[in-house]
Amino acid sequence: MSTLATLGWGPYFSAQLSSEEASTLLVGRVVADRGRRLRLRFEAGDRLVIVPGHLLGAEPAPVAGDFVLAAPGEPPVVARVLERRSALSRNAAGRATVEQVLAANVDLVLVVQGLDEGAHPRRLERTLAAVHASGAEPAVILTKADLVPDAGAALAEARAAASGAPVLLASGVSGEGLDGLAGLVGPGRTAVFVGPSGAGKSTLVNALLGRAEQPVAAVRARDARGRHTTTARRLFELPGGGCVIDGPGIRELRLWDAGGIAAAFDDVAALAAGCRFRDCRHAGEPGCAVAGAVEAGRLDAGRLESLRKLEREAALQEARRGGAAARAEKLRWRPIKKAQRRMYRDRDRG
């Protein structure tokens, strides 16, 4: 198998190349994101490449996991980013409504939760909704089971929130669950670790690689909070096949759109099919099957409230995006209108 094939290269990407591009440009995958410079893995090995200025501020700007075309040279220069099969995104930090792509062409998102903080079902639901929206599959990895008195109860709580996604107990220290974790990734597939600092993501990466590649640090004793130890998003090849991406910023996925909410709450959707009214909002309407399930104890009231909260948040995000688009269009037309006014003024003077 070729180097690129082991990294996930296949017909979806090769079909995007013209015959001229296939004969004149190099194909590589981004294995380290360093801003103006990227580390790409080509068939002949790794090279640092230059990202031209017009691509840095453009969409899509290359990120870890992207397949790109580069013009040969010393160093090579990125010519084009190939269309992504999936993109792990969140709303960028700050007040602006801007999509930030964290990783590209991801098949599996491993949501890591340390049980020293509890199962956090509401956090899991939010993250899983964002994962489904990306086009990738989710799996939940529970770490630090040795720090809780009843890991079985925490496992059951996480499974109830995961809506059918695989949930595993794993430890990068003891090796528990690593075979099952590696089996989820598999040859030709790419996984990315998501989770709060101190949950054990980098420890799991090192355990899967069989070497200390990612730095790790102990959590703070006073509040059990972790510290960032990774400095750049990187893609690693696993010994048994497949790849994993880890790095800073991939700790919490903020909901970008509503596309994954239904999949994250498919159990509620199944119940809603039994409601008397097709447009039932499960807020006191007669004949509401969802409310009936809550009353009967078959659906956690907290899970229903979590769904409502995410739907409200997604609607607000959509409204903000519409406002941002309108502002961008207004800015685009501003110099045009100014030039028109100047033209009319000059014509009147003449």
C-alpha positions as CSV (number, residue, x, y, z in Angstrom):
1,M,0.0,0.0,0.0
2,S,1.3,3.4,-0.9
3,T,2.1,6.1,1.7
4,L,-0.8,8.2,0.8
5,A,-3.2,5.2,0.8
6,T,-2.3,4.5,4.3
7,L,-3.1,8.1,5.1
8,G,-6.6,7.8,3.7
9,W,-6.0,8.8,0.0
10,G,-8.6,7.3,-2.3
11,P,-11.0,7.9,-5.2
12,Y,-12.8,10.7,-3.5
13,F,-9.7,12.8,-3.6
14,S,-8.0,11.5,-6.8
15,A,-11.2,12.3,-8.8
16,Q,-10.7,16.0,-8.0
17,L,-7.3,16.2,-9.9
18,S,-7.2,17.3,-13.5
19,S,-4.8,15.5,-15.8
20,E,-2.4,18.5,-15.8
21,E,-2.4,18.7,-11.9
22,A,-1.8,15.0,-11.7
23,S,1.3,15.3,-13.9
24,T,2.8,18.6,-12.6
25,L,1.9,18.9,-8.9
26,L,2.7,16.9,-5.8
27,V,0.0,15.4,-3.6
28,G,0.5,15.5,0.2
29,R,-1.4,15.4,3.5
30,V,-1.0,18.0,6.2
31,V,0.6,16.3,9.2
32,A,1.5,19.4,11.2
33,D,-0.1,22.8,11.1
34,R,2.4,25.6,11.7
35,G,0.6,28.7,10.3
36,R,2.5,30.0,7.3
37,R,4.4,26.7,7.0
38,L,3.0,23.2,7.0
39,R,4.6,19.8,7.2
40,L,3.2,17.6,4.5
41,R,3.7,13.9,4.0
42,F,4.3,13.1,0.3
43,E,5.0,9.7,-1.2
44,A,8.7,10.5,-0.9
45,G,8.6,11.6,2.7
46,D,7.9,14.7,4.8
47,R,8.6,18.2,3.6
48,L,8.0,21.7,5.0
49,V,6.0,23.7,2.5
50,I,5.0,27.3,2.2
51,V,1.4,28.5,2.3
52,P,1.0,31.6,0.0
53,G,-0.6,34.6,1.5
54,H,-3.8,34.4,-0.6
55,L,-4.5,30.9,0.9
56,L,-3.9,31.9,4.5
57,G,-6.9,34.2,4.7
58,A,-9.0,32.3,2.2
59,E,-11.5,29.5,2.7
60,P,-10.5,26.7,2.9
61,A,-7.2,27.5,4.5
62,P,-5.2,24.3,4.9
63,V,-5.3,22.6,8.3
64,A,-4.1,19.3,9.8
65,G,-5.7,16.4,7.9
66,D,-6.1,18.2,4.6
67,F,-5.0,16.7,1.3
68,V,-3.3,19.5,-0.8
69,L,-1.5,20.0,-4.1
70,A,1.9,21.6,-4.0
71,A,4.1,23.0,-6.7
72,P,7.6,21.4,-6.7
73,G,10.4,23.6,-5.5
74,E,12.7,24.5,-2.6
75,P,10.5,24.6,-0.6
76,P,7.3,23.4,-2.3
77,V,4.4,25.9,-2.4
78,V,0.8,24.9,-1.7
79,A,-1.3,25.4,-4.9
80,R,-4.7,24.1,-3.8
81,V,-6.6,22.5,-1.0
82,L,-8.7,19.5,-2.1
83,E,-12.3,19.4,-1.2
84,R,-12.8,17.9,2.2
85,R,-14.8,14.8,3.0
86,S,-15.5,16.1,6.4
87,A,-14.4,19.0,8.6
88,L,-14.4,19.3,12.4
89,S,-15.5,22.9,13.1
90,R,-16.5,25.2,15.9
91,N,-17.4,28.8,16.3
92,A,-14.1,30.7,16.7
93,A,-13.3,32.2,20.1
94,G,-14.5,35.8,20.6
95,R,-17.7,37.6,19.8
96,A,-17.6,37.3,16.0
97,T,-19.6,34.5,14.4
98,V,-16.8,32.8,12.4
99,E,-16.3,29.1,11.6
100,Q,-12.9,27.7,12.7
101,V,-11.9,24.4,11.1
102,L,-9.8,22.4,13.5
103,A,-9.1,19.2,11.5
104,A,-10.1,17.9,8.0
105,N,-11.0,14.6,6.5
106,V,-11.7,13.0,9.8
107,D,-13.6,9.6,9.9
108,L,-13.9,9.2,13.7
109,V,-14.0,11.7,16.6
110,L,-12.9,10.2,19.9
111,V,-14.6,12.2,22.7
112,V,-12.4,11.8,25.8
113,Q,-13.9,12.4,29.2
114,G,-12.0,11.8,32.5
115,L,-14.3,10.2,35.1
116,D,-12.5,12.1,37.8
117,E,-14.9,14.9,36.7
118,G,-17.9,12.6,36.3
119,A,-19.5,11.4,33.1
120,H,-20.8,14.9,32.2
121,P,-23.8,13.7,30.1
122,R,-24.8,17.2,29.0
123,R,-21.3,18.0,27.8
124,L,-21.2,14.7,25.9
125,E,-24.5,15.5,24.2
126,R,-23.3,18.9,23.1
127,T,-20.0,17.5,21.8
128,L,-21.7,14.6,20.0
129,A,-24.1,17.0,18.2
130,A,-21.1,18.9,16.9
131,V,-19.4,15.7,15.8
132,H,-22.4,14.5,13.9
133,A,-22.6,17.9,12.1
134,S,-19.0,17.4,10.9
135,G,-19.8,14.3,9.0
136,A,-17.6,12.1,11.1
137,E,-18.5,9.2,13.4
138,P,-18.3,9.7,17.2
139,A,-17.1,7.4,20.0
140,V,-16.8,8.2,23.7
141,I,-13.6,7.3,25.6
142,L,-13.9,7.3,29.3
143,T,-10.5,7.6,31.2
144,K,-9.4,7.6,34.8
145,A,-11.9,4.9,35.8
146,D,-9.6,4.0,38.7
147,L,-10.5,7.3,40.4
148,V,-14.2,6.7,40.8
149,P,-15.9,4.2,43.1
150,D,-18.4,2.9,40.5
151,A,-17.1,3.0,36.9
152,G,-20.0,0.8,35.8
153,A,-22.6,3.5,36.8
154,A,-20.5,6.2,35.0
155,L,-20.3,4.0,31.9
156,A,-24.1,3.5,31.9
157,E,-24.7,7.3,32.3
158,A,-22.3,8.0,29.3
159,R,-24.0,5.4,27.2
160,A,-27.4,6.9,27.9
161,A,-26.1,10.3,26.6
162,A,-24.2,8.8,23.6
163,S,-27.3,7.7,21.7
164,G,-25.8,4.5,20.3
165,A,-22.2,5.8,19.7
166,P,-19.6,3.3,21.0
167,V,-18.5,4.0,24.7
168,L,-15.2,2.5,26.0
169,L,-13.2,2.6,29.1
170,A,-9.6,3.1,28.3
171,S,-6.3,4.0,30.0
172,G,-3.1,5.1,28.4
173,V,-1.3,4.2,31.7
174,S,-2.6,0.6,32.3
175,G,-3.3,-0.2,28.7
176,E,-6.9,-1.1,29.4
177,G,-9.1,-0.7,26.4
178,L,-6.3,0.2,24.0
179,D,-7.0,-2.7,21.6
180,G,-10.6,-1.8,21.3
181,L,-9.6,1.9,20.7
182,A,-7.1,1.0,18.0
183,G,-9.8,-1.2,16.4
184,L,-12.1,1.7,16.1
185,V,-9.6,3.6,14.1
186,G,-8.4,0.9,11.6
187,P,-6.2,1.1,8.5
188,G,-6.9,4.1,6.2
189,R,-9.0,5.9,8.7
190,T,-8.3,9.1,10.6
191,A,-9.4,9.8,14.1
192,V,-9.1,13.0,16.2
193,F,-9.1,13.3,20.0
194,V,-11.5,15.9,21.5
195,G,-11.8,16.6,25.2
196,P,-10.9,19.0,28.1
197,S,-7.3,19.5,29.2
198,G,-6.2,16.8,31.7
199,A,-8.6,14.2,30.3
200,G,-5.7,12.0,29.1
201,K,-5.8,12.6,25.3
202,S,-2.0,12.9,24.8
203,T,-1.4,9.9,27.1
204,L,-3.7,7.9,24.9
205,V,-1.9,9.1,21.8
206,N,1.4,8.1,23.2
207,A,0.1,4.7,24.2
208,L,-1.4,4.0,20.8
209,L,1.9,5.1,19.1
210,G,4.0,3.0,21.5
211,R,6.3,5.9,22.2
212,A,6.3,9.2,24.1
213,E,5.5,11.6,21.2
214,Q,3.2,14.0,22.8
215,P,4.2,15.8,26.1
216,V,2.0,15.2,29.1
217,A,1.6,17.0,32.4
218,A,0.0,16.2,35.7
219,V,-3.3,17.9,36.6
220,R,-3.3,20.7,39.2
221,A,-3.9,19.2,42.6
222,R,-6.0,22.1,43.9
223,D,-8.8,21.8,41.2
224,A,-8.0,18.6,39.2
225,R,-7.7,20.8,36.1
226,G,-5.3,20.0,33.3
227,R,-2.9,22.2,31.4
228,H,-2.3,22.4,27.7
229,T,0.8,20.4,26.8
230,T,0.6,20.2,23.0
231,T,1.8,23.1,20.9
232,A,0.6,22.3,17.4
233,R,-2.0,20.2,15.8
234,R,-0.3,17.1,14.4
235,L,-1.3,13.9,12.5
236,F,0.3,10.6,13.6
237,E,0.3,7.3,11.8
238,L,-0.5,4.3,14.1
239,P,1.6,1.2,14.0
240,G,-1.4,-1.0,13.2
241,G,-2.7,1.3,10.5
242,G,-4.8,4.5,10.6
243,C,-4.0,8.0,11.9
244,V,-4.8,10.2,14.8
245,I,-4.8,13.9,15.1
246,D,-4.1,15.7,18.4
247,G,-3.2,19.2,19.4
248,P,-4.2,22.5,21.1
249,G,-7.7,23.9,20.5
250,I,-9.3,20.5,20.0
251,R,-10.7,20.3,23.5
252,E,-14.2,21.6,23.2
253,L,-16.4,21.7,20.1
254,R,-18.8,24.7,20.2
255,L,-21.9,24.1,18.2
256,W,-21.6,25.6,14.7
257,D,-24.9,24.5,13.2
258,A,-28.0,22.4,13.9
259,G,-27.0,19.6,11.4
260,G,-26.0,17.1,14.0
261,I,-28.6,17.6,16.7
262,A,-31.1,15.1,15.4
263,A,-28.5,12.4,15.2
264,A,-27.3,13.1,18.7
265,F,-30.9,12.8,20.0
266,D,-32.3,10.1,17.7
267,D,-34.0,8.5,20.7
268,V,-36.1,11.6,21.2
269,A,-36.8,11.8,17.5
270,A,-38.1,8.2,17.6
271,L,-40.4,9.1,20.5
272,A,-41.6,12.2,18.8
273,A,-42.9,10.1,15.9
274,G,-45.7,9.0,18.3
275,C,-46.8,12.6,19.1
276,R,-50.4,13.5,18.2
277,F,-49.3,16.7,16.3
278,R,-46.6,16.6,13.7
279,D,-45.2,20.0,14.8
280,C,-45.3,19.1,18.5
281,R,-42.6,21.0,20.5
282,H,-42.9,18.8,23.5
283,A,-43.8,21.7,25.7
284,G,-47.2,20.7,27.1
285,E,-49.1,19.9,23.9
286,P,-51.8,17.2,24.3
287,G,-50.8,13.7,23.1
288,C,-47.1,14.4,23.4
289,A,-45.3,11.1,23.4
290,V,-42.0,12.7,24.5
291,A,-43.6,14.2,27.6
292,G,-45.2,10.9,28.3
293,A,-41.8,9.2,28.1
294,V,-40.4,11.7,30.6
295,E,-43.3,11.2,33.0
296,A,-42.9,7.4,32.7
297,G,-39.2,7.6,33.4
298,R,-38.2,6.3,30.0
299,L,-36.5,9.6,29.0
300,D,-34.4,11.7,31.3
301,A,-35.9,15.2,31.7
302,G,-32.4,16.6,31.7
303,R,-31.7,15.1,28.2
304,L,-34.9,16.7,26.9
305,E,-33.9,20.1,28.3
306,S,-30.4,19.6,26.8
307,L,-32.0,19.1,23.4
308,R,-34.1,22.3,23.8
309,K,-31.1,24.3,24.8
310,L,-29.0,23.1,21.8
311,E,-31.9,23.9,19.5
312,R,-32.1,27.4,20.9
313,E,-28.4,27.9,20.6
314,A,-28.3,26.6,17.0
315,A,-31.2,29.0,16.0
316,L,-29.3,31.9,17.6
317,Q,-26.1,30.9,15.8
318,E,-28.0,30.7,12.5
319,A,-29.4,34.2,13.1
320,R,-25.9,35.5,13.9
321,R,-24.5,34.0,10.7
322,G,-27.2,35.7,8.7
323,G,-26.3,39.0,10.3
324,A,-22.6,38.5,9.7
325,A,-23.3,37.7,6.1
326,A,-25.4,40.8,5.7
327,R,-22.6,42.9,7.3
328,A,-20.0,41.4,5.0
329,E,-22.2,42.1,1.9
330,K,-22.6,45.7,3.1
331,L,-18.9,46.1,3.5
332,R,-18.3,44.6,0.0
333,W,-20.6,47.2,-1.6
334,R,-19.3,50.2,0.3
335,P,-16.3,51.0,-2.0
336,I,-18.5,50.3,-5.0
337,K,-21.1,52.8,-3.9
338,K,-18.4,55.3,-3.0
339,A,-17.0,55.0,-6.5
340,Q,-20.4,55.5,-8.0
341,R,-21.1,58.6,-6.0
342,R,-17.7,60.0,-7.1
343,M,-18.5,59.2,-10.7
344,Y,-21.8,61.0,-10.5
345,R,-20.3,64.0,-8.8
346,D,-17.6,64.2,-11.4
347,R,-20.2,63.9,-14.2
348,D,-22.3,66.7,-12.7
349,R,-19.3,69.0,-12.4
350,G,-18.5,68.3,-16.1
